[in-house]
Amino acid sequence: MTDRDIQAGGLATGLRSGLAGGVLLGCTASLAWGIFNVGSELGQAAGFRPSDLTFLRFSVASLLLLPVLLMARKGRPPVIKVLALSVLVGPLFSLLLNAGFQHAPLSHAVVVSPGMSMLTANTLVHLTGRKLPSANRIVGIVLLLAGLLAIAFDAPPPKREGLSVLVGDLCFICTGMLWGSYVFAMGRWRLEPVQTTAAIALVSCLGYAPLWLAQGGIPSLPASQWLAQAFFQGIIGGALAFMIQAATVLRLGAGRAALFSALVPPTAVLLAIPVAGVWPAPIQWASVGLATLGLAISLDLKGGIAAPATRG
């Protein structure tokens, strides 16, 4: 065996382990976002406004992660890039997402927002790379979208029809495009996940907290409810999910990392088993299977070993 063969074998092993690690991170991110979505629904049902949940998301995350920025000696993300990312996934993103839930049913959210996120990130990747997506990527995305549609098909009809639902769908379209653009930017800039998440949380908190306080009328809810939402919004949604997602982008690239958005609804379906004791219906099991198959095909696991995973 020549030195070249040994180096090639080592490279393939490293790429394979990097790809496996990225897939594990992506699945973990989907789990975190699923928990966050469940918590957000509980929060709105308890009487929290979208503005309250947005404030908790970034204020708690910034308090948790501020020591990271203070102790960091190098690797801090450039201010201009942090500001750009905060525009994409800061308070505006959170407000639009929660406003969408107030107007349109969850069944619309699980199709529109993840679908737009996948399409936006992959479109930007392939437009800037000036190459068409692979056949596996196209087939996989179609299967992922089919899984999302299966979940939506099994959902109850919306409580409200007409313009209100359309407004909610537009909110989900915007959040999907914003999140897809964020994933693309993180993949292109390759910023350090923890420090970047901390910086986004801090900038978002400083910019939004005065607006939230000026709004007034803070909901009079039990301390246990505030603590629960501090966990769901700040720890899970504002810190952990963001960091894991950013790490996934570093491992897999923007195009591949964006595919995991479509796993959030199936994850929520599976979370209903231990949380609410509700077992999925047959069509929901089918949606989980379609999403899993679509993800495996889109990642192009065999082909991915031959090229660095960061290319997307």
Number of C-alpha atoms within 10 A of each C-alpha: 5 7 8 9 10 11 11 13 12 12 16 17 13 14 20 20 13 19 22 15 16 25 22 14 23 28 21 18 28 24 21 23 25 25 21 24 21 15 20 21 15 16 21 17 10 13 13 20 18 20 20 19 24 26 26 24 28 31 23 21 28 27 14 17 20 15 12 17 20 10 8 10 8 8 13 18 20 11 13 9 16 22 15 14 24 22 17 22 21 25 24 17 22 20 19 19 23 22 18 27 22 18 20 25 20 20 21 22 24 23 25 23 25 29 26 23 29 28 18 22 29 27 18 18 26 14 12 9 11 9 9 13 17 11 12 17 22 15 14 24 25 18 22 33 21 18 29 29 19 21 24 22 14 14 14 10 11 13 9 11 11 8 11 13 20 14 16 24 23 16 24 30 22 22 27 27 23 24 24 32 25 24 32 26 21 23 26 16 11 18 22 16 20 20 22 25 29 28 25 27 31 25 21 26 24 13 14 19 18 11 12 16 12 8 10 8 8 12 12 9 11 9 9 9 15 18 13 14 26 23 20 26 27 28 23 24 27 29 25 19 24 24 22 23 28 28 25 30 31 26 27 27 25 31 29 28 32 30 28 26 26 28 28 24 29 26 18 21 20 19 19 14 12 9 11 8 9 12 14 17 12 10 14 23 18 17 28 25 16 22 29 20 16 26 26 17 20 24 24 16 16 9 10 18 18 13 13 18 23 23 18 24
